[in-house]
Amino acid sequence: MARTPSNMLPLGTKAPNFKLQDSVSGLQMSLDELKGVNATLIMFICNHCPFVKHVNPQLSQLAKDYISKGVNCVAISSNDIENYPQDRPELMRSNAIEQDFIFPYLFDQTQAVAKAYDAACTPDFYMFDKDLKLVYRGQLDDSRPGNDINVTGSDIRAALDALLAQKPINELQKPSIGCNIKWK
């Protein structure tokens, strides 16, 4: 299992816009349509990565806990489906339904969106404020497959809570660790 860290895009970066197909609804969706009133959490994930599988229940719960607070979550899979067919859109759809994702799970076929965000691994997280300025990037929490630490989402939850309370977000942010994005 590869252990690739996030690239840690500079704080304050404006969210790159995109328009991608949702694997569940089949609709084309843009960042402008999906952004939250108070915050937007962009998550680069995939179906097969053990690091993502480890956190999927927390991703589902996180979205449910924060949607009423004006926070929208968006998942994107950018993996090469020729060499990793388990990440095909129809399997993304099945996975999203099975995991009870209430957020769009978009397919980045050209990998242009992952490159625009400088995404490196799955999972990789980017939290933007209401103006789509980057305020957090890094890990969900300290849990990893096999390290016996409970998955709580504590790092992202702390950042979201600070943002919503209009308090400073800790700028000491740990990179996410996961499988590398499977580039073409």
N, C-alpha and C positions, 0 to 999 in steps of 0.2 A: 504494500500500500504506500504510494508516494506521499510525501508530506511537503506540499508546496505552500509557501506563505503568500498572503496578499501583497500586492505592490504598493498599497497605501497611497492612493491618489491624494494630492494636497487638499487640506481642508479649505473650504471656500470655493472650490471648483464648481462651476455651474453644471448641472446634470445635462449630459448630452441627450438630445431628443432622439426618439426612435419611433418607428411604426412597425410592429411585428404581429404575426398571427398567434392568437390564443389557441392553445391545443385543445381546450375544452369546448369553447363556443364556436371556434372556427373564424371568429371575427378578427379583422385587423384592428389593432389598438395602439394608440400613440401615448407617449408620456404625458402630453397635455391633457388627454382624456382621463388618464389614470392617476394623476397626481392627487395627493390628499390635501385637505383644507389646511392642516397644520404640519404634516410631514409625509414623506414618501420614502418607503424602504424598498430598495431594489436589491434583490437576492439572486445571485448567479448560482444555480443549482443544476442537478441532473438526476436521472433515475438510478444509475448504477453505482454511484460513488458511496462507499461505506461511511464516509464522514457525513454526507447528506442524509443517508438513511438513518444515521444515529440521531440527527436533529429534527427530522421531519415532523414528529408529533409536536415539538415545541414551536416550529414555524407555523403550524396550523393554529395552535393555541395563541401564539403571539398576535396573529392577525385578528383573531376573535376578540382578544382583550383590548386591542387598540383601535379597531375600526370606528367604534362609537366616539372616539376622542379625536376624530379627524385625521387618522393616520391610515394611509393606504399602503398595502404591500403588493409588490409585483415580483414574480419569479421569472427568470429567464434561463433557458438552457441553450448554450452555444456550442455544445459538443459536436464533433464530426460524426454524423450518423452512418456514414459509409463504413467506417472502421469500428464504430460503437453502436450497432443497430438497436441495442436495448434503450437508447435515448431517442428513438424515433418519436415523432409527434403523437401517433396513435397510442404509444405506450406512455408518453407524458400524460395524455388525457386519462388513461386508466389509473396511473399513479396519483394524479391530482384528485380524482374521485375517491380512490381508496384512502388517501391521506386526509380527506375532508378539507382540502385547500379551498378557502373562500376567496382567494385572490387569483388573478390571471396567471397562467403558466405559459409563457410565450416562447416561441421557437425562433432563435437567431440563426437562421440557415446560413447566411453569409459570414457569420462571426464578426460582422462590422460593429455591432453594438458592444460585444465583449471587448473588442479592441479600443473603442471609443472610451470605455470606462476603465481601461487598463486592468481588466479582470484577469486574475491568474489562476484561481482555484475554485473548487466547489466544496463547500459553500464559500461565497465571497459576498460581503454585505456593504451596502452604501446607503446611508440615511441622509436625506435632504430636508431642509426646512421648507416652509411654505413658499419661499421664493426660489426653490430648487437649488439652493447653495448647499454644498456638502458640509455636514456638521459632525458626521461620524462615519468611519470606515474601519473595518476590522472584524474581530471575532464576535460570535454570538455569546459565548461564555468560555470557561476553561475546560469544559468537558470535551473529550475525544474518545473515539472507540477504544475500549479496553483500559482507560485510566481510572475507572471507578468513581468519577466525579459526576454527580447528577446534572442532567441537561436542564437548565433553568432559564436561559436567555438573559442572564443577569447583566451582562455588559450592554447589550442593546436596550434592554428595559431601563437601565439607569440613564442611558443617553436620551431615550424617548421621554422618560419622566422629567428629566432636567429641561429638555426643550419645551415640553408642554407647560411646565411651571415657570417658563421664561428665566431659567437659571443657567449659568455657564455649564457647558458640557466639558467634562474632563478631556483635555487634549492628549493625554497619555493613553493611547489606544493601542491594544495589542492586535497584530495581524491575525486574520483567520488562517487556519491551516486546513488543507484538504488535498484532494486529488487535483492534479493540474488540469486545466481545461484542455480538452482533446482537440488540438488544432489540426486543420486540414493540411 
